[in-house]
């Protein structure tokens, strides 16, 4: 569980550092998506702790994909993909 939260924090830092002149994804939207992703992750782990390793792999894959993201739009896409991977 701790590893999941660290990954979530990493993605949150990505969103905080991302910037764009006219983003479709605002800082507020990114923060909301981060909260939704964290809630989905906590729910998934609570519901079935045996899936923790699989979820970790999915979260790490998406995090790696967006590691170099520089815009809030990219951060929002990362959150959307993370949430989908967790719920999927």
Helices and strands as residue ranges (DSSP letters): H 2-17, H 27-47, G 49-51, H 52-65, H 72-87
